[in-house]
Amino acid sequence: MILIIKLNNRDFPWEEGLTIEKIMEIKNFTFTKIIVKVNGNHIEREDYAATIVNDGDNVEIIHLLAGG
Amino acid sequence: MTIEEAPLEAYDAHILGEQLTEMYADNEEDKRNVAVVTAGTAAEHSRFGILNFTFYDPRRKTTRLKQAGRGGIGTVFRNKKLKALIVKFSNVKGNLNNTFEQSIINKTGIKYHKEIHDQDHLQNNMRKIGTANIIEVMDAYDLLPVMNFQYGSHPDTEKIKSTVFIEKYLTQGVQDGCWYGCSMACAKAADNFLIKTGPYKGHRVTVDGPEYENAAGLGANCAIFDPEGILELNFYCDTYGIDTISFGTATAFAMECYERGIINKEITGGLELNFGNFYSSVELLHQMSKGEGFGTVVGQGVHRMKKLFAKKYEADEEFLFDIGMEQKGLEYSEYGSKESLAQQGGYGLTNKGPQHDEAWLIFMDMVNNQIPTFEDKAEALHYYPMFRTWFGLYGFCKLPWNDIVPADNKYSDEPAKVPEHVQNYLDVVYGVTGKRLTSDEMIIESERVYNFQKIFNIRMGKGLRKDDRIPYRSMAPVTKEEYESRQERYDKQLKEKIGYAPEGMTAEEKMAVLREYREDQYEKLIDAVYKRRGWNSNGVPTLEHLKYLDMELPELIEVIKDLQ
């Protein structure tokens, strides 16, 4: 069975030891002006590498560039 | 106010600006009190002429240029035989227009200054590179237009990324505001840049920018991944009075037509218009300046090139419509919108044509997935265009809104709108005029103007649903090569969104299914947006909506009453 998390309300495959930093690497999220939340809790930039994402978590990585 | 003859001075902006600043300033100190509005020699021979606005840079001891006027206002300027408009005014100060409450403006200004000082280097380096900080960002997200919007990234973007310009070309450590006292100071410049072609070959000049749009349009979209090529094209567009965005998109279109054999060397007068050919691209500009050669054809813009190529060279009209990136006669600005339905509307459902000054929704839609339904997208395509129109009503710069945001913006209810900054603008309006507006009232103010513009478009024959049709390349892959460059993504969408099994199907079969789906999605988006904006299904403001806006003017009703 493939385990998944929600990333911006879409399915994303989960793996053992998955972190915010790893998700951003996989998705090539290089933009710096972003908001990161796991299950509604804000994660600061310095904690991306240490924040473990668990199976079933709801992750939001919101890119802040809107409106032109 | 005086009207003067000026038969002896130059026409090109970087020289004319200097000449007139010298002529009208009493001394060196007085130069900062003179501003010159000019076009340029090519503005006279193309339909996308812009205007240059000078400001004297006392640190560089030179007259600098900033540009504005997408849509051909420089062409109009030259058509009226205007050479320049000169404004001379001294003793500019904060309360010159009898501000209602100066202390509110001062307080907001200090807050902005501190925030920009503390946050810019953490967010986007506007003070080092300006808007070009997003060149490599757009490439990473597959949004950088490459080869007439066929692709969204390219390995050679590395050669034109922002750090290349910062480290090799743009003067650093200088307060580069385009008006005196700006804290953001993002009007960067390449000083002592050596020109390699044309009438100014061998000259060392100051080049404004490049802005992101210039690097993307003059560079990546024409596959010219050469920073010096981009700077030289940028310089000549400016001094000749040409819109860099329209020139970039029109040249990219001509290059694709050349590579596909729709036009050839005989037609271009010997120019080899292959993608990546800097010398041919800059020669088009020199020809526009002189009013000769194929440059004047490209200078007519994509809309007219499509018609000409179909009529004169028997090109496939439908294919040209698919790949010609223009709508309402205006060339697309430099972002790929294939994977964001909301942005297809952001470009297509505009009054002015496909620019990004109304709504840039690609991250909200494609990456963040914050506006998944048609109604969500329609709400964004109502709020942002109205909000952005408001900057024009009051003469504000847009950049202090969302390029650098407060450190605690992420904790706000709607971070994308940057609520604290919206309030800053409202506070400044109160400080200047004494008028206290709410954020809802600002949208209503814009809606009145936006609907007035819409009805003006209808009166001019350009404001109905048929005019909101967009080139297919802005919504999906036109060619097999484009499809195959993102095959995994498109195959997955066919399976998951349409329920179509792509296995064993040809690219052409899959493209046909995808086309039917995406065109249908765009039509559904139009329905939702028109409804949210108070328009009927043909894109006409309803009489009820005009009443709601308190805009029941007889002149407006006359235009739309039979279209209800």
Chai-1 contact restraints between the chains, C-beta under 6 A:
chainA,res_idxA,chainB,res_idxB,connection_type,confidence,min_distance_angstrom,max_distance_angstrom,comment,restraint_id
A,N8,B,N368,contact,1.0,0.0,6.0,A-B,restraint_1
A,N8,B,N369,contact,1.0,0.0,6.0,A-B,restraint_2
A,N9,B,N369,contact,1.0,0.0,6.0,A-B,restraint_3
A,N28,B,A140,contact,1.0,0.0,6.0,A-B,restraint_4
A,T30,B,A140,contact,1.0,0.0,6.0,A-B,restraint_5
A,F31,B,V137,contact,1.0,0.0,6.0,A-B,restraint_6
A,K33,B,Q123,contact,1.0,0.0,6.0,A-B,restraint_7
A,I35,B,K410,contact,1.0,0.0,6.0,A-B,restraint_8
A,I62,B,N368,contact,1.0,0.0,6.0,A-B,restraint_9
A,H63,B,F363,contact,1.0,0.0,6.0,A-B,restraint_10
A,H63,B,V367,contact,1.0,0.0,6.0,A-B,restraint_11
A,H63,B,N368,contact,1.0,0.0,6.0,A-B,restraint_12
A,L64,B,P415,contact,1.0,0.0,6.0,A-B,restraint_13
A,L65,B,F363,contact,1.0,0.0,6.0,A-B,restraint_14
A,A66,B,M364,contact,1.0,0.0,6.0,A-B,restraint_15
A,A66,B,A416,contact,1.0,0.0,6.0,A-B,restraint_16
A,G67,B,W360,contact,1.0,0.0,6.0,A-B,restraint_17
A,G67,B,Y384,contact,1.0,0.0,6.0,A-B,restraint_18
A,G68,B,H356,contact,1.0,0.0,6.0,A-B,restraint_19
A,G68,B,D357,contact,1.0,0.0,6.0,A-B,restraint_20
A,G68,B,W360,contact,1.0,0.0,6.0,A-B,restraint_21
A,G68,B,R388,contact,1.0,0.0,6.0,A-B,restraint_22
